[in-house]
Amino acid sequence: MEERLQKILAQAGFGSRRTCEELIAAGRVTVDGRVVTEQGTKVDPQAAEVRVDGRPAASQRFRYVMLHKPVGYLSHLDERAGYPSWQELVKTPERLFAVGRLDADSEGLLLLTNDGELANLLIHPRYEHPKTYLVQVEGYPNPRKIRRWQHGVMLDDGPTAPAEVEMFRESPLGERESGSGSGRGRGQGRRGVTRWLKITIHEGRKRQLRRMVGLLGHPALRVIRIALGPLTLGDLRPGKWRDLTPGEVKALQALVQADKTPRQVEDSGKKKAEPLMPSTIAIDGPAASGKSTVGGRLAAELGYLYFDTGVMYRAITAVALARGVPIKDEDAVTVLAEQVVLEVKSPTVADGRDVTVLADGADITCDLRKPEVERAVSPVSAYAGVRYAMVAQQRRIGQGGKVVMVGRDIGTVVMPGADLKVYLDASLAERAQRRTLERTARGEPADPDKVLAEMKRRDQIDSDREHSPLSAAPDAIMVDSTHLTIDDVLQQVQGLIRRWGEQRRR
């Protein structure tokens, strides 16, 4: 029975399938004396003579080794890097290779084997096998940053998948740390206070953990891999290695067994399936984080209904001010919210507006951004009765599907079952500057210090309110727009949509 050449080489212990593809491309593989460089070539391993650098590609006994790779060693051979590789620490008669990679400045569990098929199933991103690390970071990450890592953060090569993150009060290394040469694990680092995190990820991008923690201002001082799937590092000392136990090998094989299920292959003669799209998209975030602009443009591109729920609270606030209803009278404002008829439509006037808002048939769109509305909208939106009246209508609209809904509690209250949830954020200073520029562009007075104070006060009200406080849904993807243009943010959200579709096809 014919099989792909790279699979045959991997089973013979010449590396992972990717490594074997590189061997083929380099012209180092021959079949019956003929050099083969075409990927995907199929041969019969029982009838053909396959060689690598003249060496027969015969099947060999598989071996599985766990190494505690120390800092300063490479997990792959690269003579240009100037670092020694793990091969100087592990000497075996079998030709082993590393499963996955650990940076030279990272340490911990490194699996070595000559079982190419198992290695491929372990490291392929499609299968999302867990990898757990201890990470010592500078500073003291607050709960908000912990949640952002847990939800996923946006890196330059796309969003990370949700991660499991736990912060320790004390060093998790215990007595081992005194001999590690670090001396920084009990709270004091090179730059002051440090903390240890336990992070489990299901991806394997280049230096992913270091980029994740560094993105939020907490550079990694140490990264130690302590688990790979069912394998745990245990008490294995740096530089030491051991063969896996039979039980560990069986656990690895059980983990990857489900990965061998053939994937559905589209008939080449059939029309390519349309990409899967989320029908309901929830975008939350604080004031001036960019959610309204991004949501509007995204809805236009997808042909979806754009619905910024914030305009409903602004509308109630504007109507209350216009009709002389005291903003501090919660009962009176709630009655107004229950009685007034609000409509949100696509723009009816070409004046740059995102939507047209009608209150009892009157166009009040231009009133929504007035300074007095800005100052009063937060307490109005915190009233339980007002929120109840608005949420009922918002849910009805969301149930129609093909909607991009934007607000402060869409993913947590209005549409907790939304297909895709995004939480846009930015620093307070950045958001205040944006709001100042918006007011200046409209010819309104905008004192930067006053705008900053208003923004800070509004954040406090939104976060501390009793009913539906501002917070990210547990399954929302966090996107920090502080140093990004609207085009940048839009591109990242589009990437999230593509990833959503790809995951549904698996």
ABEGO torsion letter per residue (X at the ends): XBBBAAAAAAAAGAEBAAAAAAAAAAGABBBGGBBBABBGBBBBAAABBBBBGGBBBBBBBBBBBBBBBBBGBBABBBAAAGBBBAAAABBBABBBBBBEBBBAABBEBBBBBABAAAAAAAABAAAGBBBBBBBBBBEBBBAAAAAAAAAEBBBAAEBBBBBBBBBBABBAAEAAAAAAGAGAAAGBBAAEBBBBBBBBBABABBGAAAAAAAAAGBBBABBBBABBEABBAEABBBGBBBBBBAAAAAAAAAAAAAAABBBBBBBAABBBBBBBBBABBBBBEBBGAGAAAAAAAAAAAAGBBBBBAAAAAAAAAAAAAAAGBBAABAAAAAAAAAABBBBBBBBABBAGBABBBBBGGBBAAAAAABAAAAAAAAAAAABAAAAAAAAAAAAAAAAAEGBBBBEAAAAAAABAABABBBBBBBBAAAAAAAAAAAAAAAGBBBBAAAAAAAAAAAAAAAAABABGBBBBBAABBBBBAAABBAAAAAAAAAAAAAAAAAAAAX
